[in-house]
Amino acid sequence: MRVALVSMDTHHRRDTAEIRRRYRLARRLSARGHEVLILCRRWWEGDLPTFEQDGIAYHAVVGDDAGRGFASKLPFVVRRADPDVVHVPNSPVAHGRAAATACRLLRVPLVVRWWQPDPAGSDAAHRKLARRASRVIAPSQLIKTQVREHGVDPGDITLIPEGIDFSLIRETEPDDRFDLAHSGTLDAESNVETFLLALAELRQRDWRAAVIGDGPALDDAKRTAADLRIDDRIEFVGDVSDERRVAILRGAHAFAHTAEVAPFATELLWALACGCVGIAQYGIGSAAHELVEEKSRLPDTRGQLVSSPQELAAALREAGSFERRTIDEAYARYDHETITSQYVGCYRTAIDDYGLL
């Protein structure tokens, strides 16, 4: 199968979660023998229109400038690439709509992976992209519902969650210095203050906590911890490697997810797989509850949903009644290899269904 992934920027120039996710998928598809093409702006030296590295073919849509004209030139590169299926993110929405135009003319299926809306795109633009996709991939029921509101038939939406490297969990030694953990980008939506307020409610108990991650809210979080007089029991470990994060999570007893926006609660998934009791604060823009609510969680999931710092404190206190674990094998079903198979299945379905039209 010849798969074209649209990504204006690649890991050679930028480091974001979305780019890392897309590159990981490309590598795993290539390792399975599929032809993988990444349609991007040129990052290599010279004027060659294509460049191959590690079994992946990169096709330059524009030069190595700021990406001006990417959307207008994308259809021509899709045509030259001659893929069996085109995979594009929903943001920037202009790129998706340009790919949709090319796919319609070439009679090639378009798969759109939906995450968060493009802030520069209108509701009408998102609705048109969603309806023109052969299939839409949603990471959670939350996002699936949002896509359905754009008028997409539920049968055309494939639910594929985020993946984790379960072999890394098995191979990493636990760091047992921490009892409680929080992980994620520390920004205005991280709501890490709720975790700190909950810890303050438990100051009479014996615990140590780790806050993993970096971001613009880090300094405020440190000041809050100091104001609450619990900073001597919290370590802000910063942005660490996957190995370090897994070691902390495997050693921790409970994990708190407080982010107000999370199309999929990846950090919570890692924590649950590492054996933590998972506690998710409800947020209208967060899918974290899907991993711990009775109707959707895995059997024997240890965790619950809360809505305030006081409830979070009570849940953290209750977590002490659960045995300490360092791994939960039930979450092996989220391993990257399994998730890659789901992507392959989605592509094949899109190709087969398109051939019937």
C-alpha positions as CSV (number, residue, x, y, z in Angstrom):
1,M,0.0,0.0,0.0
2,R,1.3,3.4,-1.0
3,V,0.4,5.9,1.8
4,A,0.9,9.7,1.6
5,L,1.0,11.6,4.8
6,V,0.6,15.3,4.6
7,S,2.8,17.2,7.1
8,M,4.1,20.7,6.1
9,D,6.6,20.4,8.9
10,T,8.6,17.3,9.9
11,H,10.7,16.4,12.9
12,H,13.7,17.7,11.1
13,R,12.5,21.3,11.7
14,R,10.0,21.2,14.5
15,D,9.3,19.1,17.5
16,T,5.6,18.8,18.4
17,A,3.5,15.9,19.7
18,E,1.6,15.8,16.5
19,I,4.7,15.7,14.3
20,R,6.3,13.0,16.5
21,R,3.0,11.0,16.3
22,R,2.9,11.2,12.5
23,Y,6.6,10.3,12.1
24,R,6.2,7.3,14.4
25,L,3.3,6.1,12.3
26,A,5.3,6.6,9.2
27,R,8.2,4.6,10.5
28,R,6.0,1.7,11.6
29,L,4.1,1.6,8.3
30,S,7.4,1.5,6.5
31,A,8.7,-1.3,8.7
32,R,5.7,-3.3,7.7
33,G,6.6,-3.0,4.0
34,H,4.2,-0.2,3.0
35,E,5.5,2.7,0.8
36,V,5.3,5.8,2.9
37,L,5.5,9.3,1.4
38,I,5.5,12.5,3.5
39,L,4.4,15.5,1.6
40,C,6.1,18.5,3.3
41,R,8.1,21.6,2.8
42,R,11.7,20.9,1.8
43,W,14.1,20.4,4.7
44,W,17.0,18.9,2.8
45,E,19.9,20.6,1.0
46,G,19.6,21.3,-2.7
47,D,16.6,21.6,-5.0
48,L,15.7,17.9,-5.3
49,P,11.9,17.5,-5.4
50,T,12.1,14.2,-3.4
51,F,14.5,12.9,-0.8
52,E,14.6,9.4,0.8
53,Q,15.7,8.8,4.4
54,D,15.3,5.6,6.5
55,G,12.9,4.1,4.0
56,I,10.5,7.1,3.9
57,A,10.2,9.3,0.8
58,Y,9.8,13.0,1.4
59,H,8.2,15.0,-1.4
60,A,8.7,18.8,-1.4
61,V,5.5,20.8,-1.7
62,V,7.3,24.1,-1.2
63,G,10.9,25.1,-0.6
64,D,12.5,25.6,2.7
65,D,10.8,29.0,3.3
66,A,8.0,29.6,5.8
67,G,5.6,27.3,3.9
68,R,3.9,30.0,1.8
69,G,1.8,28.5,-0.9
70,F,1.7,25.0,0.6
71,A,-2.1,24.6,0.3
72,S,-2.2,25.8,-3.3
73,K,0.6,23.5,-4.4
74,L,-0.3,20.5,-2.5
75,P,-2.8,19.0,-5.1
76,F,-0.1,18.9,-7.7
77,V,2.3,17.0,-5.5
78,V,-0.5,14.6,-4.5
79,R,-1.0,13.9,-8.2
80,R,2.7,13.3,-8.8
81,A,3.0,11.1,-5.7
82,D,0.2,8.8,-7.0
83,P,-0.8,7.3,-3.6
84,D,-3.3,4.6,-2.8
85,V,-4.6,6.7,0.2
86,V,-3.9,10.2,1.5
87,H,-3.7,10.8,5.3
88,V,-4.0,14.4,6.4
89,P,-4.6,16.1,9.8
90,N,-7.6,18.3,10.2
91,S,-5.4,21.3,11.1
92,P,-4.4,23.4,9.2
93,V,-7.8,23.0,7.7
94,A,-6.6,24.6,4.4
95,H,-4.2,21.7,3.9
96,G,-6.9,19.2,4.3
97,R,-9.3,20.9,1.9
98,A,-6.5,21.2,-0.7
99,A,-5.8,17.4,-0.3
100,A,-9.5,16.7,-0.6
101,T,-9.6,18.5,-3.9
102,A,-6.7,16.5,-5.3
103,C,-8.2,13.2,-4.0
104,R,-11.5,13.8,-5.6
105,L,-9.9,14.5,-9.0
106,L,-7.7,11.5,-8.7
107,R,-10.3,9.2,-7.2
108,V,-8.2,8.4,-4.2
109,P,-9.6,8.1,-0.7
110,L,-8.8,10.8,1.9
111,V,-8.4,9.9,5.5
112,V,-8.5,12.8,7.9
113,R,-7.2,12.4,11.5
114,W,-9.2,14.8,13.7
115,W,-7.7,16.3,16.8
116,Q,-8.3,19.9,17.7
117,P,-9.9,22.5,15.4
118,D,-7.7,24.8,13.4
119,P,-8.0,28.2,15.2
120,A,-7.5,29.9,11.9
121,G,-10.3,27.9,10.2
122,S,-14.0,28.6,10.3
123,D,-16.8,26.2,11.3
124,A,-17.8,26.1,7.7
125,A,-14.3,25.1,6.6
126,H,-14.1,22.3,9.2
127,R,-17.6,21.1,8.2
128,K,-16.6,20.9,4.5
129,L,-13.4,19.0,5.2
130,A,-15.2,16.5,7.5
131,R,-17.8,15.8,4.9
132,R,-15.4,15.4,2.1
133,A,-13.2,12.8,3.9
134,S,-13.6,9.2,2.9
135,R,-13.0,8.4,6.6
136,V,-12.4,10.4,9.7
137,I,-10.2,9.0,12.5
138,A,-11.1,10.2,16.0
139,P,-9.0,9.4,19.0
140,S,-11.9,9.5,21.5
141,Q,-15.7,9.5,21.8
142,L,-15.4,13.2,22.6
143,I,-13.8,14.0,19.2
144,K,-16.1,11.5,17.4
145,T,-19.1,13.5,18.7
146,Q,-17.6,16.7,17.5
147,V,-17.0,15.2,14.1
148,R,-20.6,13.9,14.0
149,E,-21.8,17.5,14.7
150,H,-20.2,18.5,11.4
151,G,-22.7,16.2,9.6
152,V,-20.4,13.1,9.1
153,D,-22.1,9.7,9.1
154,P,-21.0,7.8,12.3
155,G,-20.2,4.8,10.0
156,D,-17.5,6.9,8.3
157,I,-15.7,7.7,11.6
158,T,-13.1,5.3,12.9
159,L,-12.1,5.4,16.6
160,I,-8.4,4.9,17.0
161,P,-6.9,5.9,20.3
162,E,-3.4,7.1,21.0
163,G,-0.8,4.5,21.5
164,I,2.0,3.8,24.0
165,D,5.2,1.9,23.9
166,F,4.3,-1.0,26.2
167,S,7.7,-2.7,25.8
168,L,9.3,0.4,27.3
169,I,7.1,0.0,30.3
170,R,8.1,-3.6,30.7
171,E,11.8,-2.8,30.4
172,T,12.0,0.3,32.6
173,E,12.9,0.0,36.3
174,P,10.5,1.9,38.6
175,D,11.6,5.0,40.4
176,D,9.9,4.6,43.8
177,R,10.7,8.0,45.3
178,F,7.3,9.4,44.5
179,D,3.8,8.4,45.6
180,L,1.8,10.8,43.4
181,A,2.3,12.1,39.9
182,H,1.0,14.7,37.4
183,S,2.3,14.9,33.8
184,G,1.7,17.1,30.8
185,T,2.4,20.4,29.2
186,L,2.2,23.1,31.9
187,D,0.1,25.8,30.2
188,A,-3.1,27.7,30.9
189,E,-5.2,24.6,30.2
190,S,-3.1,22.2,32.3
191,N,-5.0,23.2,35.5
192,V,-2.1,21.9,37.6
193,E,-3.2,24.2,40.4
194,T,-6.0,21.8,41.1
195,F,-3.5,19.1,41.8
196,L,-1.5,21.3,44.1
197,L,-4.6,22.4,46.0
198,A,-5.5,18.8,46.5
199,L,-2.0,18.0,47.8
200,A,-2.3,20.9,50.2
201,E,-5.5,19.2,51.6
202,L,-3.3,16.1,52.3
203,R,-0.4,17.9,54.0
204,Q,-0.9,16.0,57.2
205,R,-0.2,12.7,55.3
206,D,3.1,11.3,54.3
207,W,3.7,11.7,50.5
208,R,6.0,12.9,47.9
209,A,4.8,14.1,44.4
210,A,6.3,14.6,41.0
211,V,5.1,17.1,38.5
212,I,6.4,16.1,35.0
213,G,6.4,18.6,32.2
214,D,7.4,22.1,31.2
215,G,5.6,25.1,29.9
216,P,4.6,28.8,30.5
217,A,2.7,27.9,33.7
218,L,5.7,26.2,35.4
219,D,6.8,29.2,37.4
220,D,3.3,30.0,38.6
221,A,2.9,26.4,39.7
222,K,6.2,26.6,41.6
223,R,5.0,29.8,43.3
224,T,1.7,28.2,44.2
225,A,3.4,25.2,45.8
226,A,5.5,27.6,47.8
227,D,2.5,29.6,48.9
228,L,0.8,26.4,50.0
229,R,3.9,25.4,51.9
230,I,4.2,22.0,50.2
231,D,7.1,22.8,47.8
232,D,9.5,20.8,49.9
233,R,7.5,17.6,49.1
234,I,7.1,18.2,45.3
235,E,9.7,17.9,42.6
236,F,9.1,19.7,39.4
237,V,11.1,17.4,37.2
238,G,10.6,19.3,33.9
239,D,10.4,17.9,30.4
240,V,12.0,14.5,30.7
241,S,12.7,11.5,28.4
242,D,10.1,8.8,27.9
243,E,12.3,6.4,30.0
244,R,12.4,8.9,32.9
245,R,8.7,9.5,32.8
246,V,7.8,5.8,32.7
247,A,10.2,5.2,35.6
248,I,8.4,7.8,37.7
249,L,4.9,6.6,36.7
250,R,5.8,2.9,37.4
251,G,7.0,3.9,40.9
252,A,4.0,6.2,41.7
253,H,0.9,5.0,43.4
254,A,-1.6,7.4,41.9
255,F,-1.8,9.8,39.0
256,A,-3.9,13.0,38.6
257,H,-5.1,14.2,35.2
258,T,-6.4,17.8,35.4
259,A,-6.0,19.2,31.9
260,E,-9.1,21.1,30.8
261,V,-8.5,20.2,27.1
262,A,-7.4,16.7,26.0
263,P,-8.7,15.2,22.8
264,F,-7.2,12.0,24.2
265,A,-5.7,11.6,27.7
266,T,-2.4,10.2,26.6
267,E,-0.6,11.0,29.9
268,L,-3.4,9.3,31.9
269,L,-3.1,6.2,29.6
270,W,0.6,5.9,30.3
271,A,0.0,6.2,34.0
272,L,-2.7,3.5,34.0
273,A,-0.5,1.2,32.0
274,C,2.2,1.8,34.6
275,G,-0.1,0.6,37.3
276,C,-1.2,3.9,38.8
277,V,-4.6,4.6,40.2
278,G,-5.8,7.1,37.7
279,I,-7.9,10.1,38.8
280,A,-9.3,12.4,36.1
281,Q,-10.9,15.8,36.7
282,Y,-13.9,16.3,34.5
283,G,-13.5,19.0,31.8
284,I,-15.9,19.7,29.0
285,G,-13.0,19.7,26.5
286,S,-11.3,16.6,28.0
287,A,-11.7,13.0,27.0
288,A,-9.9,11.8,30.2
289,H,-13.1,10.5,31.7
290,E,-13.4,7.9,29.0
291,L,-10.5,6.0,30.4
292,V,-11.9,5.8,34.0
293,E,-15.7,5.9,33.6
294,E,-17.5,2.6,34.1
295,K,-19.1,2.6,30.6
296,S,-15.8,2.8,28.7
297,R,-12.9,1.8,30.9
298,L,-11.1,-1.5,30.8
299,P,-12.2,-4.1,33.3
300,D,-10.5,-3.7,36.7
301,T,-9.4,-0.1,35.9
302,R,-8.4,1.6,39.2
303,G,-9.5,5.2,39.0
304,Q,-12.4,7.6,39.1
305,L,-13.7,10.9,37.9
306,V,-13.7,14.1,40.1
307,S,-14.8,17.7,39.7
308,S,-13.0,19.7,42.4
309,P,-9.8,19.9,44.3
310,Q,-11.6,18.6,47.4
311,E,-12.8,15.5,45.4
312,L,-9.4,15.1,44.0
313,A,-7.9,15.1,47.5
314,A,-10.4,12.5,48.6
315,A,-9.7,10.3,45.6
316,L,-5.9,10.5,46.2
317,R,-6.5,9.6,49.9
318,E,-8.7,6.7,48.8
319,A,-6.0,5.5,46.3
320,G,-3.9,4.5,49.3
321,S,-6.3,1.6,49.9
322,F,-5.3,0.0,46.6
323,E,-2.3,-2.2,46.3
324,R,0.7,-0.7,44.7
325,R,1.4,-1.9,41.1
326,T,4.1,-1.1,38.6
327,I,2.4,-2.3,35.4
328,D,-1.1,-3.2,34.2
329,E,-0.9,-5.7,31.3
330,A,-4.4,-5.0,30.2
331,Y,-3.2,-1.8,28.6
332,A,-0.9,-3.8,26.2
333,R,-3.8,-3.5,23.8
334,Y,-2.8,0.2,23.4
335,D,0.7,-0.7,22.2
336,H,1.9,1.2,19.1
337,E,2.0,-2.0,17.1
338,T,-1.7,-2.7,17.7
339,I,-2.6,0.9,17.0
340,T,-0.6,0.8,13.7
341,S,-2.6,-2.2,12.7
342,Q,-5.8,-0.2,13.3
343,Y,-4.5,2.5,11.0
344,V,-3.7,0.0,8.3
345,G,-7.2,-1.5,8.6
346,C,-8.7,2.0,8.3
347,Y,-6.7,2.7,5.2
348,R,-7.8,-0.6,3.6
349,T,-11.4,0.0,4.4
350,A,-11.2,3.5,2.9
351,I,-9.6,2.1,-0.3
352,D,-12.1,-0.8,-0.6
353,D,-15.1,1.5,0.0
354,Y,-13.9,4.1,-2.4
355,G,-13.7,1.4,-5.1
356,L,-17.4,0.7,-4.7
357,L,-18.4,4.3,-5.5
